[in-house]
Amino acid sequence: MSIPGDPNPHNPYAQPQPAPYGQPPAQPNATPPAQQNPYAQQPPPQSPPAPSQPPPVPPQGPGGGYGYPVAGAPVGAPGVPGVPAAPGGTGGRGAAGWLWAIGGAVAASAIWGSLLFATGGFSSEPSPDLAGYAYTSDLCAATSMTPFENAHFKAKANTGSSSKDANPQHSGAQQTSLDTMWCNVSLQQDSASTSAADYSSNWLYSAATLHKKTDPAPEFADNYRSYEKQDTSIGYKVESVSGIGDEAYLVTRNDEGSSSSGSYVILGVRDGWMTYQSTWSSYASGSSTSKQPTSSEVATMLKTSATETLKRMRSSGSR
């Protein structure tokens, strides 16, 4: 917005402009009065002239327009609302001035409202609460692997030179409504056998989303509670977890009756408008000699890792 004195001719806050309808014709032998301060004390009303002689109309000087009184016009001049017109006067010119003043005020209000809309002052969109979390293109670098290493798991060595063979793998994308990040790590136990018959696999998949347009809170719990309502041969147990974020849920698959050992555990966390999920998936053949961790042990590892990972993600921001 420009300031008073702005040379921009379209700025309504600049110096008062001449009357919008042009200069009225000057009266014969009339000398334009000197410009006066529109905010100064106005002179007292003059006695109205005789009805047979209409009062002279002073020329409209630079002091008129945009709601300012005409220079030299007496207080109570014709056209002022609530003040009767002087004998012989029509009051039309004063009314036009006040209409112009009202128009200037409306224009100023419209400009101010436009600025508020442009800066979000009247925006109906909620402000996202990212809780201090920042986007990272490499979520693997922020993921705490210490709990899994303490359980004698380590990342498998790369099996090729292609990026598809890399381990761990990570990716991310920043978009208008969402920032997404994920990390995928293939793990093996220190004592794992290399025999083809002694097969086992262990995966840790982590994903984080920064929701910038929509609050995920109303749907977050139902997203995990829905596991319990699945009508399948495999059942799931869902538990609420305290102490991590604003809310968190642990989903554990029921593997009773399976001929193989393994576990499938999900930990979902919401902190403000940030959601985070880490998933453990392990499988071991019936002939495998490696001892797989129980679902309870995996749940402890996931919660410990998530607590440290989220702390690292918040290191570049503040709530």
C-alpha positions in Angstrom: 0.0 0.0 0.0 1.3 3.5 -0.9 1.7 6.2 1.7 0.4 9.8 1.6 2.2 11.8 -1.0 2.6 8.8 -3.2 3.0 9.9 -6.9 0.8 7.1 -8.0 -2.3 8.8 -9.5 -4.5 5.8 -8.6 -3.7 5.8 -4.9 -6.7 7.0 -2.9 -4.4 7.7 0.0 -2.3 10.2 -1.9 -2.8 14.0 -1.7 -6.4 15.0 -2.3 -7.3 15.2 -5.9 -9.4 17.8 -7.7 -13.2 17.3 -8.0 -13.9 14.3 -10.2 -16.4 16.1 -12.4 -14.1 19.0 -13.4 -13.8 22.6 -12.2 -17.1 24.6 -11.9 -17.2 27.8 -13.9 -15.6 30.7 -12.0 -17.9 33.7 -11.2 -17.1 37.0 -12.8 -14.4 39.0 -11.0 -14.1 36.2 -8.5 -10.7 35.6 -7.0 -10.0 32.0 -5.9 -9.3 31.9 -2.2 -6.0 30.6 -0.9 -5.7 26.9 -0.1 -6.5 26.2 3.5 -5.7 23.3 5.7 -8.8 21.0 5.6 -8.2 20.0 9.2 -7.9 23.6 10.5 -10.6 25.4 12.4 -13.3 26.5 9.9 -14.7 30.1 10.0 -18.1 30.6 11.5 -21.1 30.6 9.2 -21.8 33.8 7.3 -25.1 35.4 7.2 -27.0 34.2 4.2 -27.5 36.7 1.4 -30.9 38.1 0.5 -33.2 35.6 -1.4 -32.9 37.7 -4.5 -29.2 37.2 -4.7 -27.9 33.6 -4.7 -24.7 33.1 -2.8 -21.5 32.9 -5.0 -20.0 29.5 -5.4 -16.3 29.5 -4.7 -14.1 27.7 -7.2 -13.2 24.1 -6.4 -9.6 24.1 -5.5 -7.1 21.4 -4.9 -8.5 21.0 -1.4 -11.7 19.4 -2.6 -12.4 15.8 -3.6 -12.1 12.4 -1.7 -14.2 13.7 1.2 -12.2 16.8 2.1 -14.0 20.1 2.5 -13.6 22.7 -0.3 -11.1 25.3 0.7 -12.8 28.4 2.1 -16.2 26.6 2.3 -18.1 27.6 5.5 -19.1 25.0 8.1 -22.8 24.1 7.5 -22.5 24.8 3.8 -25.4 23.7 1.6 -25.5 19.9 1.0 -24.2 18.9 4.4 -26.5 16.2 5.8 -28.7 17.6 8.6 -28.1 21.3 7.7 -30.7 23.1 5.6 -29.6 24.8 2.5 -29.1 28.5 2.5 -31.9 30.6 0.8 -31.5 30.6 -2.9 -29.1 27.6 -2.9 -29.9 24.1 -4.2 -27.5 22.2 -1.9 -26.7 19.9 -4.9 -23.0 20.7 -5.0 -22.5 19.9 -1.3 -24.4 16.7 -1.6 -22.2 15.6 -4.5 -19.1 16.3 -2.4 -20.4 14.1 0.4 -21.4 11.4 -2.1 -17.8 11.5 -3.4 -16.5 11.3 0.2 -18.6 8.2 0.8 -17.3 6.7 -2.5 -13.7 7.3 -1.4 -14.3 5.6 2.0 -15.9 2.6 0.2 -12.9 2.4 -2.2 -10.5 2.6 0.7 -12.3 -0.2 2.5 -12.3 -2.4 -0.7 -8.5 -1.9 -1.0 -7.9 -2.7 2.6 -10.1 -5.8 2.3 -8.2 -6.9 -0.8 -5.0 -6.7 1.1 -6.3 -8.8 3.9 -7.5 -11.4 1.5 -4.2 -11.4 -0.3 -2.2 -11.8 3.0 -4.6 -14.4 4.4 -6.3 -12.1 6.9 -9.8 -13.3 5.9 -8.7 -16.8 4.8 -10.9 -19.6 5.9 -8.2 -22.2 5.5 -6.8 -23.4 8.9 -3.1 -22.9 9.6 -1.2 -26.2 9.5 0.4 -27.2 12.8 3.5 -29.1 11.7 4.7 -29.2 15.3 8.2 -28.1 14.3 8.9 -31.0 11.9 10.8 -30.3 8.8 11.0 -32.0 5.4 14.1 -34.2 4.7 14.8 -35.9 1.4 16.6 -38.7 3.2 14.4 -40.2 6.0 16.9 -43.1 6.3 19.5 -40.7 7.6 17.1 -39.5 10.4 15.8 -43.0 11.3 17.2 -44.4 14.5 18.5 -48.0 13.9 20.0 -48.4 17.4 17.2 -50.5 18.9 17.5 -53.0 15.9 21.2 -53.1 16.1 21.0 -53.9 19.8 18.8 -56.8 18.9 21.6 -58.0 16.5 20.1 -56.9 13.2 22.0 -55.0 10.6 21.3 -53.7 7.1 22.1 -56.2 4.4 25.0 -55.4 2.0 24.1 -54.0 -1.4 23.6 -56.8 -4.0 24.4 -54.7 -7.1 25.5 -51.4 -8.5 22.1 -50.2 -9.6 20.1 -47.8 -7.5 17.3 -50.4 -7.4 19.7 -52.7 -5.5 20.7 -50.0 -2.9 20.0 -50.8 0.7 18.7 -48.8 2.5 16.5 -47.0 -0.1 14.9 -43.6 0.5 12.8 -41.0 -1.4 10.7 -37.9 -0.8 8.6 -35.3 -2.5 7.5 -31.7 -1.5 4.1 -30.8 -2.9 1.5 -28.1 -2.3 -0.7 -30.1 0.1 1.7 -32.8 1.3 5.4 -33.4 2.0 6.1 -37.1 1.9 9.2 -39.1 2.9 10.0 -42.8 3.2 12.8 -45.2 4.0 13.1 -48.9 3.3 15.7 -51.1 5.0 16.4 -54.8 4.5 17.8 -56.4 7.6 19.5 -59.6 8.6 20.5 -61.1 11.8 24.2 -61.4 12.7 23.9 -65.2 13.0 21.7 -65.7 9.9 22.6 -68.8 7.8 23.4 -68.5 4.1 21.7 -71.8 3.3 18.9 -71.6 0.8 16.8 -73.8 3.0 17.4 -71.6 6.0 15.6 -68.6 4.5 14.6 -65.5 6.5 13.8 -61.9 5.6 13.3 -58.8 7.8 12.1 -55.4 6.6 11.7 -52.1 8.3 9.7 -49.5 6.3 9.2 -46.0 7.6 7.2 -43.1 6.2 6.4 -39.6 7.3 3.9 -37.1 5.9 3.6 -33.3 6.6 0.0 -32.4 6.0 -0.2 -28.8 4.9 -3.8 -28.4 3.8 -5.9 -30.8 5.9 -5.8 -31.8 9.5 -5.3 -35.6 9.7 -6.6 -35.8 13.3 -10.3 -36.6 12.6 -9.4 -39.8 10.6 -6.2 -40.9 12.1 -7.5 -43.2 14.8 -10.1 -44.9 12.5 -7.3 -45.6 10.0 -5.7 -48.0 12.5 -8.8 -49.2 14.3 -10.0 -50.5 10.9 -7.5 -53.3 11.1 -9.6 -54.9 13.8 -12.7 -54.8 11.6 -11.2 -56.7 8.7 -13.2 -59.8 7.8 -10.2 -62.0 6.9 -8.5 -65.2 8.1 -5.8 -63.1 9.7 -6.7 -61.1 12.8 -5.1 -57.9 14.1 -4.9 -56.4 17.5 -4.9 -52.6 17.9 -3.6 -50.8 21.0 -3.3 -47.1 21.9 0.2 -46.0 22.8 0.9 -43.1 25.1 4.0 -41.0 25.3 4.6 -40.6 21.6 3.2 -37.5 19.8 -0.4 -36.4 20.2 -1.7 -40.0 19.6 -0.2 -43.3 18.5 -1.5 -46.8 17.8 0.2 -50.2 17.6 -1.1 -52.8 15.2 0.0 -56.4 15.7 -0.9 -59.3 13.4 -2.1 -62.6 14.9 0.1 -65.3 13.4 -1.1 -68.2 15.5 -1.3 -71.5 13.5 1.2 -70.4 10.9 3.8 -73.0 9.8 6.5 -70.3 9.6 7.7 -67.9 12.3 7.7 -64.2 11.8 5.8 -61.0 12.8 4.1 -58.0 11.3 3.8 -54.9 13.5 2.8 -51.3 12.7 3.3 -48.2 14.8 1.4 -45.1 13.7 2.1 -41.7 15.3 0.4 -38.3 14.8 2.0 -35.2 16.2 0.1 -32.1 15.1 -0.4 -32.3 11.3 2.6 -34.7 10.9 1.9 -38.4 10.6 4.6 -41.1 10.9 4.4 -44.9 10.5 7.1 -47.6 10.9 6.3 -51.1 9.9 8.2 -54.3 10.8 7.8 -57.4 8.6 9.7 -60.6 9.2 9.5 -64.1 7.8 11.5 -67.2 8.5 11.0 -70.7 7.0 10.1 -73.6 9.2 13.6 -75.0 8.9 15.3 -71.8 9.8 17.6 -71.9 12.8 17.5 -68.1 13.4 15.4 -67.0 16.3 13.0 -64.3 15.3 12.0 -61.6 17.8 8.4 -61.8 19.2 5.8 -59.2 18.3 6.2 -57.7 21.8 9.9 -57.3 21.3 9.4 -55.7 17.9 6.9 -53.3 19.3 9.4 -52.1 21.9 12.0 -51.6 19.1 9.6 -49.6 17.0 8.6 -47.3 19.8 12.2 -46.7 20.9 13.2 -46.0 17.3 10.2 -43.7 16.6 10.9 -41.6 19.7 14.4 -40.8 18.6 13.6 -40.5 14.9 10.9 -37.9 15.5 13.2 -35.9 17.7 15.8 -35.8 14.9 13.1 -34.7 12.4 12.2 -31.8 14.7 15.8 -30.6 15.1 15.5 -28.1 12.3 12.2 -26.5 13.5 10.4 -25.5 16.7 6.8 -25.8 17.8 
